[in-house]
Amino acid sequence: MTRPYRSALYIPASRPRALDKARGLTADAILFDLEDAVLPAEKAEGRQTLTTELAKGGYGSRARIVRINALETEWGEADAIAMANAACDGVLLPKVNGPDDLDRLAALVPDKPLWAMMETPLGILRAADIAAHPRLAGIVMGTNDLAKDLGLRNRADRMPLMQALQISLIAARAYGRVAIDGVYNAFRDADGLKLECAQGRDLGFDGKSLIHPDQLAIANAAFAPLAEELDLAKRQIAAFAEAEAAGQGVAVVDGKIVENLHIVTAQATLAKAAAIAALEAET
């Protein structure tokens, strides 16, 4: 992964002012939404509005991902065909139940990375097959729809969702895909968002999908490497290089063994920090 995905902000595709404002926001990725955020009567107009705004550019190096309507709807195929030629970096398909759904999208969008919303019970059961799809770039957790289908009770610790979150994340990691956590609905609850972002980061997600610009700073901070993590990474790399020069296969840092696997993690941490710095330098 060469670009950060700490924050992925949903933007209604039918609102020109919101699309223009997104050009100046500090989101790592923008999820242009043709699905839930657009009323049925505005679907066609919203599709054209989004295509026009994407063509204008101005979004810098942010990932531009478009969530289309499900292919089973009357708008899905037209969305996919339009986005196949639009100035976006990927197409996000909602309610993916299996790799065959992605096959259908791939036929309509031949040259762009595909993304999958993990938000149905069947999709969770088939997470590994979905993640293995050769055109897939990443997954986005659709925790609201999943909670509805499961009939669970929402809890601050998200324990009722934990198995689905981990299954999806494990599948994504098994095939080297980006994994973005679900939204936090109480967008004015900063403390609650911090806790859920910390949980998502601890689990291993690359970032969090967001519903309001006010959530960006918290997500960006939560999913960025900490100063102490960067310091440790640099010291591990230096100590391991010294050990190798001395003909040893391990080093010791802060009283702990450092092997090659730790160096892989350390290098990834530094690379992520560099990618974040490059993106933030644009804004």
C-alpha positions in Angstrom: 0.0 0.0 0.0 1.7 3.2 -1.2 -1.0 5.7 -0.1 -2.6 6.3 3.3 -6.3 5.5 4.0 -6.6 6.9 7.5 -9.8 8.7 6.7 -12.3 7.9 4.0 -15.1 10.5 3.9 -18.4 9.9 2.3 -19.6 12.8 0.1 -23.0 13.0 -1.5 -22.5 12.7 -5.2 -25.5 14.9 -6.1 -24.4 18.0 -4.2 -22.0 20.3 -6.1 -21.1 22.4 -3.1 -20.1 19.3 -1.0 -18.1 18.0 -4.0 -16.3 21.3 -4.3 -15.7 21.5 -0.5 -14.1 18.1 -0.5 -11.2 19.4 -2.6 -9.9 21.3 0.4 -10.6 18.7 3.1 -7.9 16.6 4.8 -9.4 13.2 3.9 -7.0 10.6 2.7 -9.8 9.1 0.6 -13.1 10.4 -0.6 -16.0 8.0 -1.0 -18.2 9.7 -3.5 -21.6 8.3 -2.7 -24.2 7.6 -5.4 -26.1 5.1 -3.2 -27.5 6.0 0.2 -26.7 9.7 0.0 -28.7 10.3 -3.2 -32.5 10.1 -3.4 -34.0 7.9 -6.1 -35.4 10.8 -8.0 -31.9 12.4 -8.2 -29.9 9.3 -9.1 -29.4 10.1 -12.8 -28.7 13.8 -12.2 -26.3 12.9 -9.3 -24.4 10.6 -11.6 -23.9 13.4 -14.1 -23.0 15.9 -11.4 -20.3 13.6 -10.1 -18.9 12.9 -13.5 -18.6 16.6 -14.2 -17.0 17.4 -10.9 -14.5 14.6 -11.1 -13.5 15.8 -14.6 -12.7 19.2 -13.1 -10.0 17.6 -10.9 -8.6 19.4 -7.9 -8.6 16.5 -5.5 -4.9 16.1 -5.4 -3.5 12.7 -4.4 -6.5 11.7 -2.4 -8.0 8.4 -3.4 -11.2 9.1 -5.3 -13.5 6.1 -4.9 -17.1 6.1 -6.1 -19.7 4.0 -4.3 -22.3 3.1 -7.0 -25.7 1.6 -6.5 -26.1 -2.2 -6.3 -26.1 -3.8 -9.7 -29.5 -5.3 -8.8 -31.1 -1.8 -8.7 -32.2 0.1 -11.8 -29.3 2.5 -11.4 -26.4 0.2 -10.7 -25.3 -0.7 -14.2 -25.6 2.9 -15.5 -23.5 4.0 -12.5 -20.8 1.4 -13.3 -20.6 2.3 -17.0 -20.4 6.0 -16.2 -17.6 5.5 -13.7 -15.6 3.2 -16.0 -14.7 6.4 -17.9 -14.8 8.9 -15.1 -11.7 10.4 -13.4 -11.8 8.2 -10.3 -9.4 5.7 -8.7 -11.9 2.9 -8.0 -15.5 1.8 -7.9 -17.0 0.6 -4.6 -19.8 -2.0 -4.9 -22.4 -2.2 -2.1 -23.8 -5.4 -0.7 -21.2 -7.7 -2.1 -22.3 -11.3 -1.4 -19.5 -13.1 -3.3 -16.9 -12.9 -6.0 -19.5 -13.3 -8.7 -20.8 -9.8 -7.9 -17.3 -8.5 -8.5 -17.1 -10.4 -11.8 -20.2 -8.6 -12.9 -18.8 -5.3 -12.0 -15.5 -6.1 -13.6 -17.2 -6.6 -16.9 -18.7 -3.2 -16.7 -15.6 -1.4 -15.3 -12.7 -3.1 -17.2 -9.8 -0.8 -16.2 -10.3 0.4 -12.7 -9.6 -1.1 -9.2 -12.7 -2.5 -7.6 -13.8 -2.2 -3.9 -16.3 -4.2 -2.0 -18.7 -3.1 0.8 -18.7 -5.9 3.4 -22.1 -5.5 4.8 -24.2 -8.6 4.4 -24.1 -11.9 6.4 -23.4 -13.8 3.2 -20.6 -11.5 2.3 -18.9 -12.1 5.6 -19.2 -15.8 5.2 -17.5 -15.5 1.7 -15.0 -12.8 2.8 -11.9 -14.9 1.7 -13.4 -15.5 -1.8 -14.2 -11.8 -2.1 -10.8 -10.7 -1.0 -9.1 -13.1 -3.4 -10.8 -11.5 -6.4 -7.9 -10.4 -8.7 -9.4 -6.9 -9.4 -10.1 -6.1 -5.8 -8.2 -3.2 -4.2 -9.8 -3.1 -0.8 -12.9 -3.5 1.4 -15.0 -1.1 3.3 -17.0 -2.3 6.3 -20.7 -1.5 6.1 -21.4 -1.9 9.8 -24.8 -0.2 9.8 -26.3 -2.6 7.2 -24.6 -5.5 8.8 -26.0 -4.7 12.2 -29.5 -4.4 10.7 -29.3 -7.8 9.0 -27.9 -9.5 12.1 -30.5 -7.9 14.4 -27.8 -7.2 16.9 -27.8 -4.6 19.7 -25.3 -1.8 19.2 -22.7 -1.6 21.9 -19.9 0.9 22.4 -17.3 -2.0 22.4 -18.8 -3.4 19.2 -18.5 -6.9 20.5 -21.6 -8.2 18.6 -19.8 -7.1 15.4 -16.3 -8.3 16.3 -16.3 -11.6 14.5 -17.5 -10.0 11.3 -14.8 -7.3 11.6 -12.0 -9.7 12.2 -13.1 -12.2 9.5 -13.2 -9.4 6.9 -9.9 -7.9 8.1 -8.2 -11.3 8.0 -9.4 -12.0 4.5 -8.2 -8.6 3.4 -4.8 -9.1 4.9 -4.5 -12.6 3.4 -4.6 -11.1 -0.1 -2.9 -7.8 0.6 -6.0 -5.6 0.3 -6.8 -2.3 2.0 -9.3 -2.6 4.9 -11.3 0.4 6.0 -13.5 0.3 9.1 -17.2 1.2 9.3 -18.7 4.6 10.2 -19.3 6.0 13.6 -22.8 7.5 13.5 -22.7 9.9 16.4 -20.6 12.5 14.5 -20.7 15.0 17.3 -19.4 12.5 19.8 -15.6 13.1 19.6 -14.7 10.9 22.5 -16.7 8.0 21.2 -15.1 8.3 17.8 -11.6 8.4 19.3 -12.4 5.1 21.2 -13.8 3.4 18.1 -10.9 4.6 15.9 -8.4 3.3 18.5 -10.2 0.0 18.5 -10.1 -0.2 14.7 -6.4 0.7 14.6 -5.7 -1.9 17.3 -7.5 -4.5 15.2 -5.3 -3.6 12.2 -7.6 -1.6 9.9 -5.9 1.0 7.6 -8.4 3.7 8.4 -12.1 4.6 9.1 -15.0 5.6 6.9 -16.5 8.8 8.0 -19.8 10.7 7.6 -18.8 14.2 8.6 -15.7 16.5 8.0 -15.5 17.1 11.7 -14.4 13.5 12.1 -11.3 13.8 9.9 -8.8 15.1 12.4 -9.6 12.3 14.9 -9.3 9.5 12.3 -6.2 10.9 10.8 -4.5 11.1 14.2 -5.7 7.6 15.3 -4.5 5.8 12.2 -1.1 7.5 11.8 2.0 6.1 13.4 2.7 7.4 16.8 5.9 9.4 17.5 7.1 6.6 19.8 6.4 4.0 17.1 8.5 5.9 14.6 11.3 6.3 17.0 11.2 2.6 17.8 11.2 1.7 14.1 14.2 3.8 13.4 16.1 2.3 16.3 15.2 -1.3 15.3 16.4 -0.8 11.8 19.7 0.7 13.0 20.2 -2.0 15.6 19.4 -4.8 13.1 21.8 -3.4 10.5 24.6 -3.3 13.2 23.8 -6.9 14.1 23.9 -8.1 10.5 27.2 -6.3 10.0 28.6 -8.2 12.9 27.3 -11.5 11.4 24.4 -11.9 13.8 20.8 -12.7 12.8 19.0 -10.8 15.7 19.4 -7.6 17.6 18.2 -6.4 20.9 16.3 -3.1 21.4 14.8 -2.0 24.7 15.5 -5.5 26.1 13.5 -7.2 23.3 14.6 -9.4 20.4 14.5 -7.8 17.0 14.3 -10.2 14.0 13.8 -9.6 10.3 10.0 -9.7 10.7 10.2 -6.7 13.0 12.3 -4.9 10.4 9.5 -5.5 7.8 7.0 -3.9 10.2 9.4 -1.0 11.0 10.0 -0.2 7.4 6.3 -0.3 6.7 5.7 2.1 9.6 8.2 4.6 8.2 6.9 4.3 4.7 3.4 5.0 6.0 4.6 8.1 7.8 6.4 9.3 4.6 3.2 8.8 2.5 1.1 10.7 5.1 3.6 13.6 5.1 3.6 13.7 1.3 -0.2 13.8 1.2 -0.5 16.4 3.9 2.1 18.6 2.2 -0.5 19.1 -0.6 -3.1 20.7 1.7 
